[in-house]
Amino acid sequence: MENVVQINKTVSVVAFYFRNAGQRLKCFPKRMEFGGRSINFTETGMLHPVRKGSRMIHVFDMTDGTADYRLEFDAETLDWVLVYIADMQAKAQPGLGSAVYA
């Protein structure tokens, strides 16, 4: 069974990479800072835009090879939110002892 830890906190995405998608470049997170450490993403999963009221939110499912992460990027405020971490190994994620499991 998959363990999911709800985070819902603003994080710093400190590195990006770009992929050519026809006429446009698409931007993806490559590394984020969370809990005092850097998390380097190795693969991108699903990417999809959603509307929350009048805001456009871009949802990214990412992995670092150990855990899966869902990030949301608010195109209006330019904020990144770490929504959850899934399939994490407890010793690989220090500082998450007070998180809520769903």
The first five atom37 places (N, CA, C, CB, O) and aatype in JSON, in Angstrom:
{
  "aatype": [12, 6, 2, 19, 19, 5, 9, 2, 11, 16, 19, 15, 19, 19, 0, 13, 18, 13, 1, 2, 0, 7, 5, 1, 10, 11, 4, 13, 14, 11, 1, 12, 6, 13, 7, 7, 1, 15, 9, 2, 13, 16, 6, 16, 7, 12, 10, 8, 14, 19, 1, 11, 7, 15, 1, 12, 9, 8, 19, 13, 3, 12, 16, 3, 7, 16, 0, 3, 18, 1, 10, 6, 13, 3, 0, 6, 16, 10, 3, 17, 19, 10, 19, 18, 9, 0, 3, 12, 5, 0, 11, 0, 5, 14, 7, 10, 7, 15, 0, 19, 18, 0],
  "atom_mask": [
    [1, 1, 1, 1, 1],
    [1, 1, 1, 1, 1],
    [1, 1, 1, 1, 1],
    [1, 1, 1, 1, 1],
    [1, 1, 1, 1, 1],
    [1, 1, 1, 1, 1],
    [1, 1, 1, 1, 1],
    [1, 1, 1, 1, 1],
    [1, 1, 1, 1, 1],
    [1, 1, 1, 1, 1],
    [1, 1, 1, 1, 1],
    [1, 1, 1, 1, 1],
    [1, 1, 1, 1, 1],
    [1, 1, 1, 1, 1],
    [1, 1, 1, 1, 1],
    [1, 1, 1, 1, 1],
    [1, 1, 1, 1, 1],
    [1, 1, 1, 1, 1],
    [1, 1, 1, 1, 1],
    [1, 1, 1, 1, 1],
    [1, 1, 1, 1, 1],
    [1, 1, 1, 0, 1],
    [1, 1, 1, 1, 1],
    [1, 1, 1, 1, 1],
    [1, 1, 1, 1, 1],
    [1, 1, 1, 1, 1],
    [1, 1, 1, 1, 1],
    [1, 1, 1, 1, 1],
    [1, 1, 1, 1, 1],
    [1, 1, 1, 1, 1],
    [1, 1, 1, 1, 1],
    [1, 1, 1, 1, 1],
    [1, 1, 1, 1, 1],
    [1, 1, 1, 1, 1],
    [1, 1, 1, 0, 1],
    [1, 1, 1, 0, 1],
    [1, 1, 1, 1, 1],
    [1, 1, 1, 1, 1],
    [1, 1, 1, 1, 1],
    [1, 1, 1, 1, 1],
    [1, 1, 1, 1, 1],
    [1, 1, 1, 1, 1],
    [1, 1, 1, 1, 1],
    [1, 1, 1, 1, 1],
    [1, 1, 1, 0, 1],
    [1, 1, 1, 1, 1],
    [1, 1, 1, 1, 1],
    [1, 1, 1, 1, 1],
    [1, 1, 1, 1, 1],
    [1, 1, 1, 1, 1],
    [1, 1, 1, 1, 1],
    [1, 1, 1, 1, 1],
    [1, 1, 1, 0, 1],
    [1, 1, 1, 1, 1],
    [1, 1, 1, 1, 1],
    [1, 1, 1, 1, 1],
    [1, 1, 1, 1, 1],
    [1, 1, 1, 1, 1],
    [1, 1, 1, 1, 1],
    [1, 1, 1, 1, 1],
    [1, 1, 1, 1, 1],
    [1, 1, 1, 1, 1],
    [1, 1, 1, 1, 1],
    [1, 1, 1, 1, 1],
    [1, 1, 1, 0, 1],
    [1, 1, 1, 1, 1],
    [1, 1, 1, 1, 1],
    [1, 1, 1, 1, 1],
    [1, 1, 1, 1, 1],
    [1, 1, 1, 1, 1],
    [1, 1, 1, 1, 1],
    [1, 1, 1, 1, 1],
    [1, 1, 1, 1, 1],
    [1, 1, 1, 1, 1],
    [1, 1, 1, 1, 1],
    [1, 1, 1, 1, 1],
    [1, 1, 1, 1, 1],
    [1, 1, 1, 1, 1],
    [1, 1, 1, 1, 1],
    [1, 1, 1, 1, 1],
    [1, 1, 1, 1, 1],
    [1, 1, 1, 1, 1],
    [1, 1, 1, 1, 1],
    [1, 1, 1, 1, 1],
    [1, 1, 1, 1, 1],
    [1, 1, 1, 1, 1],
    [1, 1, 1, 1, 1],
    [1, 1, 1, 1, 1],
    [1, 1, 1, 1, 1],
    [1, 1, 1, 1, 1],
    [1, 1, 1, 1, 1],
    [1, 1, 1, 1, 1],
    [1, 1, 1, 1, 1],
    [1, 1, 1, 1, 1],
    [1, 1, 1, 0, 1],
    [1, 1, 1, 1, 1],
    [1, 1, 1, 0, 1],
    [1, 1, 1, 1, 1],
    [1, 1, 1, 1, 1],
    [1, 1, 1, 1, 1],
    [1, 1, 1, 1, 1],
    [1, 1, 1, 1, 1]
  ],
  "atom_positions": [
    [[0.83, -1.18, 0.0], [0.0, 0.0, 0.0], [0.88, 1.24, 0.0], [-0.95, 0.0, 1.21], [1.96, 1.26, 0.58]],
    [[0.4, 2.27, -0.65], [1.16, 3.49, -0.82], [0.97, 4.42, 0.38], [0.74, 4.19, -2.11], [-0.16, 4.72, 0.76]],
    [[2.06, 4.86, 0.98], [2.01, 5.86, 2.05], [2.03, 7.24, 1.42], [3.19, 5.67, 3.05], [2.88, 7.54, 0.58]],
    [[1.1, 8.09, 1.84], [1.03, 9.45, 1.34], [1.1, 10.4, 2.53], [-0.27, 9.69, 0.5], [0.32, 10.28, 3.47]],
    [[2.05, 11.34, 2.48], [2.19, 12.35, 3.52], [1.75, 13.68, 2.92], [3.66, 12.41, 4.08], [2.38, 14.19, 2.0]],
    [[0.67, 14.24, 3.46], [0.18, 15.54, 3.01], [1.1, 16.63, 3.56], [-1.3, 15.78, 3.46], [1.38, 16.66, 4.76]],
    [[1.58, 17.52, 2.68], [2.49, 18.59, 3.1], [1.8, 19.95, 2.97], [3.78, 18.55, 2.26], [1.67, 20.67, 3.96]],
    [[1.37, 20.31, 1.77], [0.69, 21.58, 1.48], [1.44, 22.8, 2.01], [-0.71, 21.55, 2.07], [0.87, 23.64, 2.71]],
    [[2.73, 22.88, 1.68], [3.57, 24.0, 2.09], [4.3, 24.56, 0.88], [4.57, 23.58, 3.18], [4.64, 23.84, -0.06]],
    [[4.54, 25.86, 0.93], [5.3, 26.52, -0.12], [6.76, 26.05, -0.05], [5.21, 28.07, 0.01], [7.34, 25.97, 1.03]],
    [[7.33, 25.74, -1.21], [8.72, 25.3, -1.3], [9.44, 26.14, -2.34], [8.8, 23.8, -1.65], [8.82, 26.85, -3.14]],
    [[10.76, 26.04, -2.33], [11.58, 26.71, -3.33], [11.99, 25.71, -4.39], [12.83, 27.37, -2.69], [12.64, 24.7, -4.08]],
    [[11.61, 25.97, -5.61], [12.12, 25.18, -6.73], [13.29, 25.98, -7.28], [10.99, 24.9, -7.85], [13.12, 27.1, -7.75]],
    [[14.47, 25.39, -7.2], [15.7, 26.15, -7.46], [16.37, 25.78, -8.77], [16.66, 25.93, -6.34], [17.4, 26.36, -9.12]],
    [[15.82, 24.84, -9.5], [16.39, 24.48, -10.8], [15.27, 24.01, -11.71], [17.48, 23.38, -10.65], [14.31, 23.38, -11.27]],
    [[15.41, 24.31, -12.98], [14.42, 23.95, -13.98], [15.1, 23.29, -15.16], [13.61, 25.19, -14.43], [16.31, 23.42, -15.34]],
    [[14.32, 22.59, -15.96], [14.81, 22.2, -17.26], [13.68, 22.43, -18.25], [15.29, 20.72, -17.27], [12.52, 22.52, -17.88]],
    [[14.04, 22.52, -19.5], [13.07, 22.84, -20.53], [13.03, 21.75, -21.58], [13.4, 24.18, -21.18], [14.05, 21.14, -21.91]],
    [[11.83, 21.51, -22.09], [11.64, 20.54, -23.15], [10.92, 21.24, -24.29], [10.84, 19.28, -22.65], [9.98, 22.0, -24.06]],
    [[11.37, 21.0, -25.5], [10.74, 21.6, -26.66], [9.46, 20.84, -26.99], [11.69, 21.61, -27.87], [9.49, 19.63, -27.22]],
    [[8.34, 21.55, -27.0], [7.05, 20.95, -27.32], [6.47, 21.69, -28.52], [6.07, 21.01, -26.09], [5.6, 22.54, -28.38]],
    [[6.96, 21.35, -29.68], [6.5, 22.04, -30.89], [7.07, 23.44, -30.94], [0.0, 0.0, 0.0], [8.29, 23.61, -30.95]],
    [[6.21, 24.43, -30.97], [6.63, 25.83, -31.06], [7.0, 26.41, -29.7], [5.53, 26.65, -31.67], [7.6, 27.49, -29.64]],
    [[6.66, 25.71, -28.6], [6.85, 26.28, -27.26], [7.8, 25.44, -26.42], [5.51, 26.42, -26.55], [7.89, 24.22, -26.59]],
    [[8.5, 26.1, -25.52], [9.3, 25.4, -24.52], [8.43, 25.15, -23.3], [10.58, 26.2, -24.15], [7.72, 26.05, -22.85]],
    [[8.49, 23.94, -22.75], [7.79, 23.64, -21.51], [8.82, 23.56, -20.39], [6.98, 22.31, -21.61], [9.9, 23.0, -20.56]],
    [[8.47, 24.14, -19.25], [9.36, 24.2, -18.1], [8.94, 23.16, -17.07], [9.35, 25.62, -17.48], [7.76, 22.97, -16.8]],
    [[9.93, 22.47, -16.48], [9.69, 21.45, -15.48], [10.65, 21.66, -14.3], [9.88, 20.03, -16.08], [11.78, 22.1, -14.5]],
    [[10.2, 21.36, -13.07], [11.11, 21.46, -11.93], [12.18, 20.38, -11.99], [10.34, 21.36, -10.61], [11.89, 19.24, -12.38]],
    [[13.38, 20.71, -11.63], [14.49, 19.76, -11.6], [14.97, 19.51, -10.17], [15.65, 20.26, -12.46], [15.4, 18.4, -9.85]],
    [[14.91, 20.54, -9.32], [15.37, 20.41, -7.94], [14.56, 21.36, -7.06], [16.9, 20.71, -7.82], [14.23, 22.47, -7.47]],
    [[14.25, 20.9, -5.83], [13.56, 21.78, -4.88], [14.26, 21.68, -3.53], [12.06, 21.4, -4.75], [14.93, 20.71, -3.22]],
    [[14.07, 22.73, -2.74], [14.56, 22.8, -1.37], [13.38, 22.57, -0.44], [15.27, 24.17, -1.07], [12.38, 23.28, -0.52]],
    [[13.5, 21.57, 0.44], [12.43, 21.29, 1.39], [13.02, 20.64, 2.63], [11.35, 20.38, 0.76], [13.81, 19.71, 2.53]],
    [[12.64, 21.13, 3.79], [13.1, 20.54, 5.05], [14.6, 20.62, 5.23], [0.0, 0.0, 0.0], [15.19, 19.75, 5.86]],
    [[15.22, 21.66, 4.69], [16.66, 21.84, 4.86], [17.52, 20.99, 3.94], [0.0, 0.0, 0.0], [18.73, 20.88, 4.15]],
    [[16.92, 20.4, 2.94], [17.72, 19.59, 2.01], [17.26, 19.79, 0.58], [17.66, 18.11, 2.38], [16.15, 20.26, 0.33]],
    [[18.11, 19.42, -0.37], [17.79, 19.5, -1.79], [17.28, 18.16, -2.27], [19.01, 19.95, -2.61], [17.85, 17.12, -1.95]],
    [[16.21, 18.19, -3.04], [15.65, 16.99, -3.65], [15.79, 17.14, -5.15], [14.15, 16.77, -3.23], [15.22, 18.05, -5.75]],
    [[16.56, 16.23, -5.77], [16.78, 16.25, -7.21], [15.82, 15.28, -7.88], [18.24, 15.88, -7.55], [15.82, 14.08, -7.58]],
    [[15.0, 15.8, -8.77], [14.03, 14.96, -9.47], [14.72, 14.24, -10.63], [12.84, 15.81, -9.99], [15.51, 14.83, -11.37]],
    [[14.4, 12.97, -10.77], [14.99, 12.17, -11.83], [14.03, 11.92, -12.98], [15.47, 10.85, -11.28], [14.45, 11.66, -14.11]],
    [[12.72, 12.01, -12.71], [11.72, 11.78, -13.75], [10.5, 12.65, -13.53], [11.3, 10.3, -13.8], [10.16, 13.01, -12.4]],
    [[9.85, 12.98, -14.63], [8.59, 13.71, -14.58], [7.47, 12.75, -14.9], [8.58, 14.91, -15.56], [7.53, 12.01, -15.88]],
    [[6.44, 12.76, -14.06], [5.26, 11.95, -14.33], [4.24, 12.79, -15.07], [0.0, 0.0, 0.0], [4.56, 13.42, -16.08]],
    [[3.04, 12.79, -14.58], [1.96, 13.5, -15.21], [2.09, 15.01, -14.97], [0.62, 13.0, -14.69], [2.51, 15.44, -13.89]],
    [[1.73, 15.79, -15.96], [1.68, 17.24, -15.87], [0.34, 17.67, -16.42], [2.86, 17.91, -16.63], [-0.03, 17.29, -17.53]],
    [[-0.4, 18.48, -15.65], [-1.67, 18.97, -16.17], [-2.05, 20.29, -15.51], [-2.78, 17.93, -15.96], [-1.77, 20.51, -14.33]],
    [[-2.68, 21.17, -16.27], [-3.15, 22.43, -15.7], [-4.56, 22.25, -15.15], [-3.13, 23.56, -16.77], [-5.36, 21.48, -15.68]],
    [[-4.87, 22.98, -14.07], [-6.22, 23.0, -13.51], [-6.55, 24.45, -13.15], [-6.35, 22.05, -12.25], [-5.66, 25.27, -12.94]],
    [[-7.82, 24.73, -13.08], [-8.26, 26.06, -12.66], [-8.74, 26.0, -11.22], [-9.39, 26.6, -13.58], [-9.52, 25.12, -10.85]],
    [[-8.27, 26.93, -10.41], [-8.78, 27.12, -9.05], [-9.3, 28.55, -9.01], [-7.65, 26.86, -7.94], [-8.54, 29.49, -8.81]],
    [[-10.6, 28.69, -9.19], [-11.18, 30.02, -9.34], [-10.69, 30.63, -10.62], [0.0, 0.0, 0.0], [-10.83, 30.04, -11.69]],
    [[-10.11, 31.81, -10.53], [-9.59, 32.48, -11.73], [-8.11, 32.15, -11.97], [-9.76, 33.99, -11.61], [-7.54, 32.58, -12.97]],
    [[-7.5, 31.39, -11.07], [-6.08, 31.06, -11.18], [-5.84, 29.8, -11.99], [-5.47, 30.9, -9.79], [-6.63, 28.85, -11.95]],
    [[-4.74, 29.81, -12.74], [-4.3, 28.62, -13.46], [-3.19, 27.99, -12.64], [-3.81, 28.97, -14.92], [-2.18, 28.63, -12.35]],
    [[-3.38, 26.73, -12.25], [-2.41, 25.98, -11.45], [-1.87, 24.84, -12.32], [-3.05, 25.42, -10.13], [-2.64, 24.1, -12.93]],
    [[-0.57, 24.72, -12.37], [0.07, 23.64, -13.12], [0.51, 22.58, -12.11], [1.3, 24.16, -13.98], [1.28, 22.87, -11.19]],
    [[0.03, 21.36, -12.28], [0.28, 20.26, -11.36], [1.36, 19.36, -11.96], [-1.03, 19.45, -11.06], [1.24, 18.91, -13.1]],
    [[2.41, 19.09, -11.18], [3.53, 18.26, -11.62], [3.64, 17.06, -10.68], [4.87, 19.07, -11.65], [3.69, 17.23, -9.46]],
    [[3.68, 15.87, -11.23], [4.02, 14.67, -10.47], [5.46, 14.32, -10.8], [3.04, 13.46, -10.79], [5.79, 14.08, -11.96]],
    [[6.31, 14.3, -9.78], [7.75, 14.11, -9.96], [8.23, 12.97, -9.07], [8.52, 15.41, -9.63], [7.53, 12.57, -8.14]],
    [[9.42, 12.45, -9.37], [10.05, 11.45, -8.52], [11.54, 11.72, -8.43], [9.78, 10.03, -9.05], [12.15, 12.28, -9.34]],
    [[12.11, 11.29, -7.3], [13.57, 11.33, -7.14], [14.15, 9.93, -7.15], [13.96, 12.06, -5.84], [15.32, 9.73, -6.85]],
    [[13.32, 8.95, -7.51], [13.74, 7.56, -7.52], [13.45, 6.84, -6.23], [0.0, 0.0, 0.0], [13.45, 5.61, -6.19]],
    [[13.19, 7.58, -5.16], [12.87, 7.01, -3.85], [11.43, 7.29, -3.47], [13.82, 7.55, -2.78], [10.73, 6.43, -2.94]],
    [[10.99, 8.5, -3.74], [9.63, 8.92, -3.38], [9.01, 9.68, -4.55], [9.65, 9.82, -2.1], [9.71, 10.14, -5.45]],
    [[7.69, 9.8, -4.52], [6.95, 10.56, -5.52], [6.46, 11.84, -4.87], [5.76, 9.73, -6.1], [6.1, 11.86, -3.69]],
    [[6.44, 12.91, -5.64], [6.08, 14.23, -5.14], [5.04, 14.85, -6.05], [7.32, 15.14, -5.02], [5.12, 14.71, -7.28]],
    [[4.07, 15.54, -5.47], [3.15, 16.34, -6.26], [3.4, 17.8, -5.93], [1.66, 15.95, -5.99], [3.33, 18.21, -4.77]],
    [[3.71, 18.57, -6.96], [3.95, 20.01, -6.84], [2.89, 20.76, -7.62], [5.36, 20.38, -7.34], [2.44, 20.31, -8.68]],
    [[2.5, 21.91, -7.1], [1.6, 22.79, -7.83], [2.29, 24.14, -8.01], [0.24, 22.95, -7.08], [2.87, 24.69, -7.08]],
    [[2.21, 24.65, -9.24], [2.77, 25.96, -9.56], [1.64, 26.9, -9.89], [3.78, 25.87, -10.74], [0.87, 26.66, -10.82]],
    [[1.53, 27.99, -9.13], [0.5, 29.0, -9.36], [1.05, 30.0, -10.37], [0.09, 29.72, -8.01], [1.99, 30.74, -10.07]],
    [[0.47, 30.03, -11.56], [0.98, 30.88, -12.64], [0.77, 32.37, -12.37], [0.31, 30.51, -13.93], [1.43, 33.2, -13.0]],
    [[-0.12, 32.72, -11.45], [-0.35, 34.13, -11.12], [0.63, 34.63, -10.07], [-1.78, 34.33, -10.63], [1.25, 35.68, -10.24]],
    [[0.78, 33.89, -8.98], [1.65, 34.32, -7.88], [3.09, 33.81, -8.02], [1.09, 33.85, -6.55], [3.99, 34.29, -7.33]],
    [[3.29, 32.86, -8.92], [4.59, 32.23, -9.16], [5.1, 31.44, -7.95], [5.61, 33.28, -9.55], [6.31, 31.29, -7.77]],
    [[4.17, 30.95, -7.13], [4.52, 30.14, -5.96], [4.46, 28.66, -6.3], [3.57, 30.46, -4.79], [3.62, 28.21, -7.09]],
    [[5.37, 27.89, -5.68], [5.37, 26.44, -5.77], [4.89, 25.88, -4.43], [6.79, 25.88, -6.13], [5.33, 26.33, -3.37]],
    [[3.98, 24.92, -4.47], [3.47, 24.26, -3.26], [3.74, 22.77, -3.38], [1.95, 24.54, -3.05], [3.38, 22.14, -4.38]],
    [[4.38, 22.2, -2.36], [4.54, 20.75, -2.28], [3.27, 20.21, -1.65], [5.83, 20.34, -1.44], [3.01, 20.43, -0.46]],
    [[2.47, 19.5, -2.44], [1.17, 19.0, -1.98], [1.34, 17.75, -1.14], [0.25, 18.72, -3.18], [0.81, 17.67, -0.04]],
    [[2.1, 16.77, -1.66], [2.32, 15.55, -0.9], [3.57, 14.83, -1.35], [1.12, 14.63, -1.03], [4.12, 15.1, -2.42]],
    [[4.0, 13.91, -0.5], [5.08, 12.97, -0.8], [4.48, 11.58, -0.64], [6.34, 13.18, 0.15], [3.82, 11.3, 0.35]],
    [[4.71, 10.7, -1.61], [4.16, 9.34, -1.58], [5.28, 8.31, -1.68], [3.14, 9.13, -2.71], [6.33, 8.57, -2.28]],
    [[5.04, 7.14, -1.08], [6.0, 6.02, -1.11], [7.35, 6.39, -0.53], [6.19, 5.54, -2.52], [8.39, 5.92, -1.01]],
    [[7.35, 7.22, 0.5], [8.62, 7.64, 1.07], [9.16, 6.59, 2.03], [8.48, 8.98, 1.77], [8.41, 5.82, 2.62]],
    [[10.46, 6.59, 2.18], [11.11, 5.76, 3.18], [11.39, 6.66, 4.37], [12.43, 5.09, 2.63], [12.0, 7.72, 4.2]],
    [[10.95, 6.27, 5.55], [11.02, 7.13, 6.73], [12.42, 7.67, 6.98], [10.55, 6.38, 7.95], [12.57, 8.85, 7.31]],
    [[13.45, 6.85, 6.84], [14.8, 7.33, 7.12], [15.33, 8.25, 6.03], [15.74, 6.16, 7.3], [16.31, 8.98, 6.25]],
    [[14.71, 8.24, 4.85], [15.14, 9.12, 3.77], [14.48, 10.48, 3.84], [14.85, 8.49, 2.44], [14.86, 11.38, 3.1]],
    [[13.49, 10.66, 4.73], [12.75, 11.92, 4.82], [12.75, 12.45, 6.25], [11.31, 11.73, 4.33], [11.71, 12.41, 6.9]],
    [[13.86, 12.93, 6.75], [13.89, 13.43, 8.14], [13.01, 14.65, 8.3], [15.32, 13.76, 8.57], [12.83, 15.44, 7.37]],
    [[12.47, 14.8, 9.51], [11.7, 16.0, 9.81], [10.24, 15.92, 9.46], [0.0, 0.0, 0.0], [9.54, 16.93, 9.55]],
    [[9.73, 14.75, 9.06], [8.34, 14.64, 8.66], [7.51, 13.88, 9.68], [8.23, 13.97, 7.33], [6.42, 13.41, 9.36]],
    [[7.99, 13.75, 10.9], [7.31, 12.97, 11.91], [5.93, 13.47, 12.27], [0.0, 0.0, 0.0], [5.09, 12.68, 12.72]],
    [[5.65, 14.77, 12.1], [4.35, 15.3, 12.47], [3.4, 15.4, 11.28], [4.52, 16.67, 13.11], [2.34, 16.02, 11.38]],
    [[3.76, 14.81, 10.16], [2.92, 14.9, 8.96], [1.68, 14.03, 9.11], [3.71, 14.48, 7.7], [1.63, 13.12, 9.94]],
    [[0.67, 14.34, 8.3], [-0.6, 13.62, 8.33], [-0.59, 12.57, 7.24], [-1.82, 14.59, 8.15], [-0.27, 12.87, 6.09]],
    [[-0.92, 11.34, 7.59], [-1.0, 10.27, 6.6], [-2.42, 10.17, 6.09], [-0.54, 8.92, 7.19], [-3.38, 10.23, 6.85]],
    [[-2.53, 10.02, 4.78], [-3.86, 9.9, 4.17], [-4.09, 8.49, 3.67], [-4.02, 10.91, 3.01], [-5.16, 8.19, 3.13]]
  ]
}
